[in-house]
Structure formats: structure tokens, C-alpha cells
């Protein structure tokens, strides 16, 4: 199949049985290219809130990326799994990391910073799902907000999702600002075109 664009002939892809037609548009079946979304966490401290955030990113295995924050939708065909920081996505210094993340900070001695991500998956087994992210001053508050948000997001979509996992972490300020982060990394890409 060939398409014409301002006098130029461009090859196009012929739809096949492994593609899905919707509203006259052809979408590739994403089940063929499973996405492995890796969730890691980290905490850190520093002389400033920003340096504490950087320390937490280092502890979580994602410090040398430019974080591109996504909303919260998990594509069909995805697998979400918790990993150690050493098993987080790898890439070059300054690469773009597409991710969902929660971050929390504390700067008063004794104050706690809690951050968490939870996810649900669609009941149809497609791998599609939703992330929610929250932060707060207590574990109970963060876990409550995560569960409530997942229930609301599922309810708004006809109740077709079930909770599938969560990762929560914390840091307590002693004498320097602290940060806690949880990162769900979708994909890493370089800036080369």
C-alpha cells in the first residue's frame, strides 16, 4: 500500500488481523509489544530540599535522567513490577525517562515525608491499568489516599479495575531536609533523532 504526500510516494502499512480497527482508524495491537513498567523507591537527605530530592533519586536508581512526568494511564499489554534501584531502567546520562512519580519532603526535625504509588489493572487481563500517586506526613494518610483514589478512578470507569500493587516509602528529618520518592518508569530514550 502506498500514500501520496505533496508529490512524494510514501510506503504505508497494510492492516492485518493483528490490528484493531476503531472509528475508521487502525491501531496496532499493543499486546505484541509488552511494556515492562518498573517501580522503585528511594530516600535521601541534603542541605536543601532539592539536594534531598536528588539524593532520593540516586537511591531509587533514576538520578541521571530527565524525568518526563506522565499522568497515570497504564497501556494495554503492560507488566508492572517492583524492582530494586539496581534493576531500574538503564540509560545514558541526561536521557529522558517517562515516568509516574510521587515525591514528599520534610525539613523540620521529627517531621516525616511519605510518598507512594499504587496501581490497578483492568479485569479483562489486558494489562491496561491506572496509577495513582500521593504524598503526606503519615503512612496511614498516604495508604488511605492511594486506596481511595484507585477506587474513585475505577468507579469512574465502570468499576472494571482491581487493585494490583503499591509501593510506599518514607524519610524522617533529623537535622537536614529529607525526600522520599517512588518512581514508576515506563521507558528511557536518548535525545538523538
C-alpha positions as CSV (number, residue, x, y, z in Angstrom):
1,X,0.0,0.0,0.0
2,X,1.3,3.5,-0.9
3,X,0.3,7.0,0.1
4,X,0.9,10.3,-1.7
5,X,2.0,13.3,0.2
6,X,2.8,16.5,-1.8
7,X,4.1,14.6,-4.8
8,X,6.1,12.1,-2.7
9,X,5.3,8.4,-2.5
10,X,5.5,7.0,1.0
11,X,5.1,3.4,1.9
12,X,2.3,2.6,4.4
13,X,1.5,-0.4,6.4
14,X,-1.3,-2.7,5.3
15,X,-3.7,-3.6,8.2
16,X,-3.6,-7.2,9.2
17,X,-5.5,-9.5,11.5
18,X,-3.3,-8.5,14.5
19,X,-4.5,-4.9,14.3
20,X,-7.7,-3.4,15.6
21,X,-9.9,-1.1,13.6
22,X,-11.7,1.7,15.6
23,X,-13.7,4.5,14.2
24,X,-12.0,4.1,10.8
25,X,-8.5,4.4,12.3
26,X,-6.1,1.5,12.5
27,X,-4.4,1.0,15.8
28,X,-1.6,-1.5,16.3
29,X,-2.3,-4.3,18.8
30,X,-0.1,-3.2,21.8
31,X,-0.2,-6.7,23.3
32,X,2.6,-7.6,20.8
33,X,5.0,-5.1,22.4
34,X,4.6,-5.7,26.2
35,X,5.8,-2.7,28.2
36,X,7.6,-3.5,31.5
37,X,7.0,-0.7,33.9
38,X,9.5,-0.8,36.8
39,X,8.7,0.7,40.2
40,X,11.5,1.6,42.6
41,X,11.8,3.9,45.6
42,X,14.4,5.9,47.4
43,X,15.0,8.3,50.2
44,X,17.7,10.9,50.8
45,X,18.8,14.0,52.7
46,X,20.7,17.1,51.8
47,X,21.4,20.7,52.8
48,X,18.4,21.8,50.6
49,X,15.1,20.3,49.6
50,X,16.4,20.0,46.0
51,X,19.6,18.2,47.1
52,X,17.5,15.8,49.2
53,X,15.3,15.1,46.2
54,X,18.5,14.4,44.1
55,X,19.8,12.0,46.8
56,X,16.4,10.2,46.9
57,X,16.5,9.8,43.0
58,X,20.0,8.4,43.3
59,X,18.8,6.0,46.0
60,X,15.9,5.0,43.7
61,X,18.2,4.4,40.7
62,X,16.9,7.2,38.5
63,X,19.1,10.2,39.3
64,X,20.8,10.8,36.0
65,X,17.7,11.1,33.8
66,X,15.5,14.0,32.8
67,X,12.2,12.9,34.3
68,X,9.2,13.4,32.0
69,X,6.2,13.1,34.2
70,X,3.2,11.2,32.9
71,X,-0.4,11.3,34.1
72,X,-1.4,7.8,35.3
73,X,-2.6,5.5,32.5
74,X,-1.0,2.1,32.0
75,X,-1.2,0.9,28.4
76,X,-2.6,-2.5,27.5
77,X,-0.1,-5.3,27.4
78,X,1.9,-3.8,30.3
79,X,3.5,-5.5,33.2
80,X,4.1,-3.5,36.4
81,X,6.7,-4.8,38.8
82,X,8.6,-3.6,41.8
83,X,12.3,-3.6,41.3
84,X,15.4,-2.8,43.3
85,X,17.1,0.5,42.3
86,X,19.9,-1.5,40.6
87,X,17.3,-3.1,38.4
88,X,15.6,0.1,37.4
89,X,15.7,1.1,33.7
90,X,19.2,1.9,32.4
91,X,20.2,4.6,30.0
92,X,22.7,7.4,29.3
93,X,23.4,10.5,31.4
94,X,20.6,13.0,30.6
95,X,18.3,10.6,28.7
96,X,14.6,11.2,29.0
97,X,12.7,8.9,31.5
98,X,9.0,8.7,31.0
99,X,7.5,8.0,34.4
100,X,4.9,8.5,37.1
101,X,6.3,9.5,40.4
102,X,5.4,10.6,43.9
103,X,7.6,12.8,46.0
104,X,7.5,14.0,49.6
105,X,9.6,16.3,51.7
106,X,10.3,17.2,55.3
107,X,12.6,19.9,56.7
108,X,11.6,20.1,60.4
109,X,13.3,17.8,62.8
110,X,11.0,14.8,63.6
111,X,8.8,15.5,60.6
112,X,8.1,12.6,58.3
113,X,7.8,12.5,54.5
114,X,5.8,9.7,52.9
115,X,5.4,9.0,49.2
116,X,3.6,6.2,47.5
117,X,2.3,4.9,44.2
118,X,-0.5,2.3,43.8
119,X,-1.8,0.7,40.6
120,X,-4.8,-1.2,39.4
121,X,-5.3,-3.3,36.4
122,X,-8.3,-3.9,34.2
123,X,-10.3,-7.0,35.0
124,X,-10.1,-8.2,31.3
125,X,-6.5,-9.3,31.7
126,X,-5.3,-6.9,29.1
127,X,-2.6,-5.4,31.3
128,X,-4.2,-2.0,31.0
129,X,-4.4,-0.1,34.2
130,X,-4.1,3.1,36.2
131,X,-1.5,4.6,38.6
132,X,-2.2,6.9,41.5
133,X,0.4,8.8,43.4
134,X,0.2,10.5,46.8
135,X,2.4,12.1,49.5
136,X,1.8,13.0,53.1
137,X,3.1,13.2,56.6
138,X,2.0,9.7,57.7
139,X,1.9,6.2,56.2
140,X,-1.8,5.8,57.1
141,X,-2.8,9.0,55.2
142,X,-0.8,8.0,52.1
143,X,-2.2,4.5,52.0
144,X,-5.7,5.8,52.6
145,X,-5.4,8.3,49.8
146,X,-3.9,5.7,47.4
147,X,-6.8,3.3,48.1
148,X,-9.5,6.0,47.8
149,X,-8.1,7.4,44.6
150,X,-7.9,3.9,43.0
151,X,-11.5,3.2,44.0
152,X,-12.7,6.5,42.6
153,X,-10.7,6.1,39.3
154,X,-12.1,2.6,38.8
155,X,-15.6,3.6,39.7
156,X,-15.4,6.4,37.2
157,X,-14.6,3.8,34.6
158,X,-17.5,1.4,35.4
159,X,-15.6,-0.5,38.2
160,X,-13.7,-2.5,35.7
161,X,-10.3,-2.4,37.6
162,X,-8.9,-4.2,40.6
163,X,-6.0,-3.1,42.9
164,X,-2.8,-4.8,41.8
165,X,0.0,-3.3,43.9
166,X,1.6,-0.4,45.8
167,X,5.0,0.9,46.9
168,X,5.3,3.3,49.8
169,X,8.4,4.8,51.3
170,X,9.4,7.4,53.9
171,X,12.1,9.6,55.3
172,X,12.3,11.3,58.7
173,X,14.0,14.6,59.1
174,X,16.7,14.6,61.8
175,X,18.8,17.8,61.1
176,X,18.7,18.2,57.3
177,X,15.9,18.3,54.7
178,X,14.8,14.8,53.5
179,X,12.9,13.5,50.5
180,X,11.1,10.3,49.7
181,X,10.3,9.2,46.1
182,X,8.6,6.3,44.3
183,X,9.1,6.1,40.6
184,X,7.2,4.0,38.0
185,X,9.5,4.1,34.9
186,X,7.9,3.4,31.6
187,X,10.6,4.0,29.0
188,X,14.0,5.6,28.7
189,X,15.1,7.3,25.4
190,X,18.1,9.3,24.2
191,X,17.8,12.7,22.7
192,X,19.3,11.5,19.4
193,X,16.9,11.9,16.5
